[in-house]
Amino acid sequence: MAYERTYWVDHVVDQHGEVIQQGTLLDQQHFNNLETGLSDASLAHAIMHFKQVQEDYNITDELHTMTLAQTGLKWPFNNKETTVGLAQLRENTNYSVEVAVLEYSGGRLGDIRVYDRAKNGFKLMHDGSASTVKVAVRVSGGMTDQRVTDI
């Protein structure tokens, strides 16, 4: 149901007290109509804000492809971290990192760890015996301030 605007009219009397123009009544019907309009506008604003937040999450996805290489030491002492810099600075560290292994060589794969998250990047490490591991990394989220906003 669309909001129906009320055109308010002033109550006007002459110097003798005769009504020249009957004003709009200040009654339940008119005030409830006003409240309905305010409620609808507030709800529409909240929906638009939610839509913008969702679009921001979609826009801020980043894709990286990189190779994790081991040091010259023998396994298990060859763990070497790789720093991944983010193209866009995040507002917080509450972002998700998805890692997919594309290929590996020179041994077993092991686990790939994501750690030391910061607003501008994070670190990757694999603990297997493979000498090289090529991965695809997808980063999403972290672009909305975690403070609760009053809508």
N, C-alpha and C positions, 0 to 999 in steps of 0.2 A: 504494500500500500504506500503510495507516494505521499509526501508531506504536502498538505494544503495550507498555503500561506494565509494568515489572517491579516487583513489590512486594518490597523488600529486607527480609530478616530477619536479625537479629543472631545471631551464633553464641554460644550460652550453655553454659557448663560449670559444674558445681558445684565445691565446695572440694576434692573428691577427683579432679577431672579428667574425670569422666564427662560426656558430652555430654547436655545437657538438651534443647537445640534446635539442629538443624543450620542454620547460617547460609547465606545466599545465596552461591554461589561467585563469586569475583572472577576470572572467566575470559573468554576471547575472546568467547563467545556473549553474555554480559551486557554487556560493554563495547562491543561492536559495536552492540548494540541501543541503547545510550545515545548513541553517536555518530550513529546514523541519526536519532534523535529530535532531536538538536541541529541537525543539518544541515537537516532538514525545517523546523524552526522558523525558522532563519536564512533559508532560501529564501522562506518565507511572508512574513517581515518585509520582505525586499527587494522582493517583488512588490507588497506593500501600499504601500511607500514610492514605488515607481515609478508606481503608479496615482495616488497623491496628487499627485506632481509633474505628471503629465499633466492632472489635473483643475485644478490651479492655473493651468496655461497656458490652459486653456479659459475659466476664470472671468475672467481678466485682460484679455480683449480689450476694446478701447475703440473706439467709432465716433464720428467727428467729421464735421460738414459745415461748410464755411467758404468764404468768397469771398476770393480773392487779388486785390487791387486794385493798380494801378500808380500811381506818382506823376504829377504834372503835367508831367514832362519828356518829351521825345520819345524814341522808341526809338532806340538801345539803352541809353539812360541812365536808363531809368525803372524799373529793378529795385528792388523793395521787398520786404523780408523780412516774413513773417508768423510770429509766435511762436505755437506750439500748446502749451498747458498740458495736462498729463496729469491725469486725475481721480484716479489712484492712483499714488503714488510707486513707482517701480521699484527693485529691488535692484541692478540694473546697467544699463548702456547697451546691452546686447546684445539689443535688441528689434527686431522688424521693423516697418516702416512701409509700408503699401500705399496708394498714392494713385490714385484713379480720377477722371477728369475728367467732371463731369456736364454742364457747358455752359460756353461762353466767348463773348465778344463783343468787338467793337472791334478786330479784327486777327487775326494768326496766333497759334497756341497756343505753340509753342516747347517747351522742356524744363522739367520741374518738378523741383527739387532738394530733397533732405532733407539737412540738415546741422546742426551744433552740437547733437548729441544730448546730453541730460543725463538724470539720473534723474527729473526732474520735467517734461520737455518737450523740444521741438526746434523748428527753424525750417524754413519752406518758402519757396521763391522760384521764380517762373517767369521765363524769360528771353525770352519771345516778345513780340510787339507788341500782344497782346490787352489791352484796358483792364481787363477783369474776367474771372476764371476761377473757376467754382464747382467745388469738389472734395469728394469723400468720402474720408476718411482712416480706415484701420483700423490700430490698433496692437496687436501681440500679442507675448508673451514678455517676457523681462527680469525675471521674478519669481522665478527660482530662483538662489540664490547659486552662483557659478561654482566655488567651492572644492569639491574632491573630498571626499565624505564616506565614511567607512569604514562599510560595512554588514556 
